[in-house]
């Protein structure tokens, strides 16, 4: 019996390492899925989508990002960007000016993980340019500021810079995140558009309907 104890200890150590790795992966996955306020259910999103006006996008040439004041002060020295980084990360440490000096972030769009906050963007899930073309062109500045800094609806999320640049200002008919996140993404998209009274175009509605019907 004494001869097999070293083997037993080795097996226990290996099992412990595997469990730790699994826990780390699960923690990362949880961070990705919990990165923004939980959107409405698929059933509710389908109901919302049915009531959203369908219209061709317009006023594209007059869009200017500066018309959507963003990264406003939320509390103390923390602006919207730093608030989202703290919310979406794990083990986040902030400096006196609220900038994130350390932490871990998992991008729900492509499962990229980083410990460098500057390598992640804060994405407007419904892009500001898309909102403009869908009706925000007629809003007041205060209404556009509310959308650009909305921490209550599932509109802001910390994601990898590469996925954010890939998405650009495209709607779900032209760009979608990784398959495992598409249902959440579609539910969030519809919720934001419904809440703000924004329209959808026909291709966008078709893509959203397809995703939601499969949720």
C-alpha positions in Angstrom: 0.0 0.0 0.0 2.7 2.6 0.8 4.1 2.1 -2.7 1.0 3.5 -4.4 0.5 6.6 -2.2 2.7 8.8 -4.4 0.5 7.8 -7.4 -2.6 8.6 -5.3 -1.2 12.0 -4.4 -0.4 12.7 -8.1 -3.9 11.7 -9.2 -5.4 13.9 -6.5 -3.2 16.8 -7.6 -4.1 16.3 -11.3 -7.8 16.2 -10.4 -7.5 19.4 -8.4 -5.8 21.1 -11.4 -8.6 20.0 -13.7 -11.3 21.2 -11.4 -9.5 24.6 -11.0 -9.2 24.9 -14.8 -12.9 24.0 -15.2 -13.9 26.6 -12.6 -11.8 29.2 -14.4 -13.5 28.5 -17.7 -16.9 28.6 -16.1 -16.1 31.9 -14.4 -15.0 33.3 -17.8 -18.2 32.1 -19.5 -20.3 33.5 -16.7 -18.6 36.9 -17.1 -19.4 36.9 -20.8 -23.0 36.0 -20.4 -23.6 38.5 -17.5 -21.9 41.4 -19.2 -25.0 43.5 -19.6 -28.4 43.8 -18.0 -30.4 40.7 -18.8 -32.6 41.4 -21.8 -36.3 40.4 -22.1 -37.2 36.8 -22.9 -37.4 35.6 -26.4 -41.2 35.4 -26.2 -41.3 39.1 -25.1 -38.8 40.1 -27.7 -40.9 38.4 -30.4 -44.0 40.4 -29.2 -42.0 43.6 -29.1 -40.6 43.0 -32.6 -44.1 42.4 -34.0 -45.0 45.9 -32.9 -41.9 47.8 -34.0 -42.4 49.9 -37.1 -40.8 48.6 -40.3 -39.2 51.3 -42.4 -36.3 51.9 -44.7 -33.4 53.6 -43.0 -32.9 57.3 -43.7 -30.8 60.4 -43.0 -27.6 58.4 -43.2 -25.6 61.3 -44.7 -26.4 63.7 -41.8 -25.1 61.3 -39.0 -22.5 62.7 -36.7 -21.3 60.8 -33.6 -20.9 64.0 -31.7 -24.7 64.4 -31.8 -24.8 61.6 -29.2 -22.9 62.9 -26.1 -21.4 59.8 -24.5 -19.2 58.8 -21.6 -20.8 61.2 -19.3 -20.0 61.3 -15.5 -22.0 58.6 -13.7 -20.7 58.8 -10.2 -17.7 60.6 -8.7 -14.8 60.4 -11.2 -16.4 57.4 -13.1 -17.8 58.0 -16.5 -19.9 55.6 -18.5 -17.0 53.7 -20.0 -15.3 53.0 -16.7 -18.6 52.1 -15.1 -19.3 49.4 -17.8 -15.7 48.1 -17.5 -16.1 47.7 -13.7 -19.6 46.0 -14.2 -18.5 43.7 -16.9 -15.1 42.6 -15.5 -14.0 40.4 -12.6 -11.5 41.5 -10.0 -11.5 45.0 -11.4 -9.2 47.5 -9.6 -9.7 51.2 -10.3 -7.3 54.1 -9.8 -8.4 57.4 -8.1 -9.5 58.7 -11.5 -11.6 55.6 -11.9 -9.6 54.1 -14.7 -9.3 50.3 -14.6 -5.8 49.4 -13.7 -6.3 45.6 -13.5 -9.0 43.0 -13.9 -10.2 40.3 -16.3 -12.7 40.8 -19.1 -14.3 38.2 -21.4 -15.9 39.4 -24.7 -19.3 37.9 -25.2 -19.1 38.6 -28.9 -16.1 36.4 -29.6 -14.9 34.9 -26.3 -11.7 36.8 -26.3 -10.2 37.3 -22.8 -8.0 40.2 -21.7 -6.5 41.6 -18.5 -5.8 45.0 -20.2 -8.9 47.3 -20.1 -7.6 49.5 -22.9 -7.8 46.5 -25.4 -11.6 46.4 -24.9 -14.2 48.8 -26.3 -17.6 49.7 -24.9 -20.0 48.7 -27.6 -23.3 50.4 -28.2 -25.3 47.2 -28.9 -27.6 49.2 -31.1 -24.9 51.3 -32.8 -25.4 55.1 -32.6 -25.3 55.4 -36.4 -27.9 52.6 -36.7 -30.1 54.4 -34.2 -29.8 57.7 -36.1 -30.9 56.0 -39.3 -33.8 54.3 -37.5 -35.3 57.5 -36.1 -32.9 59.1 -33.7 -32.2 61.8 -36.3 -35.4 63.5 -35.1 -34.6 63.3 -31.4 -33.4 66.0 -29.0 -29.8 65.9 -27.8 -30.9 64.8 -24.3 -32.7 61.8 -25.9 -29.6 60.8 -27.8 -27.4 61.2 -24.7 -29.8 58.9 -22.8 -29.3 56.1 -25.5 -25.6 56.6 -25.7 -25.1 56.2 -21.9 -28.0 53.8 -21.0 -26.9 51.5 -18.2 -30.4 50.3 -17.5 -31.3 48.7 -20.8 -28.9 46.1 -22.4 -27.3 48.7 -24.6 -23.7 48.9 -23.4 -21.3 46.0 -23.2 -17.5 45.7 -22.9 -16.2 43.6 -25.8 -12.9 43.0 -27.7 -11.8 45.9 -29.9 -11.5 43.5 -32.8 -15.2 42.3 -32.6 -16.4 45.9 -32.1 -14.5 47.1 -35.2 -15.8 44.1 -37.2 -19.4 44.9 -36.2 -19.1 48.7 -36.9 -22.6 50.1 -37.3 -24.1 47.0 -38.9 -27.5 45.6 -37.9 -28.2 41.8 -37.3 -28.9 41.3 -41.0 -25.2 41.9 -41.7 -23.3 41.1 -38.5 -23.8 38.8 -35.5 -21.7 37.7 -32.6 -20.6 34.1 -31.9 -23.4 31.6 -32.2 -23.8 31.0 -28.5 -24.5 34.7 -27.8 -26.9 35.4 -30.7 -30.1 34.8 -28.8 -29.1 37.2 -26.1 -27.9 39.7 -28.6 -31.2 39.6 -30.6 -33.3 39.9 -27.4 -31.2 42.9 -26.3 -31.4 44.5 -29.7 -35.2 44.3 -29.9 -35.6 45.5 -26.3 -33.5 48.6 -27.0 -35.2 49.4 -30.3 -38.6 48.9 -28.7 -37.9 51.0 -25.7 -36.6 53.9 -27.7 -39.3 53.7 -30.5 -36.8 53.0 -33.2 -37.8 51.3 -36.5 -36.3 48.2 -38.1 -35.8 47.6 -41.8 -37.2 44.5 -43.5 -33.9 42.6 -43.7 -33.2 43.4 -40.0 -36.6 42.2 -38.9 -36.2 39.0 -40.9 -32.8 38.3 -39.3 -34.1 39.0 -35.8 -37.2 36.9 -36.3 -35.1 33.9 -37.4 -32.9 34.2 -34.4 -35.7 34.7 -31.9 -37.7 31.8 -33.3 -34.7 29.5 -32.6 -34.2 30.7 -29.0 
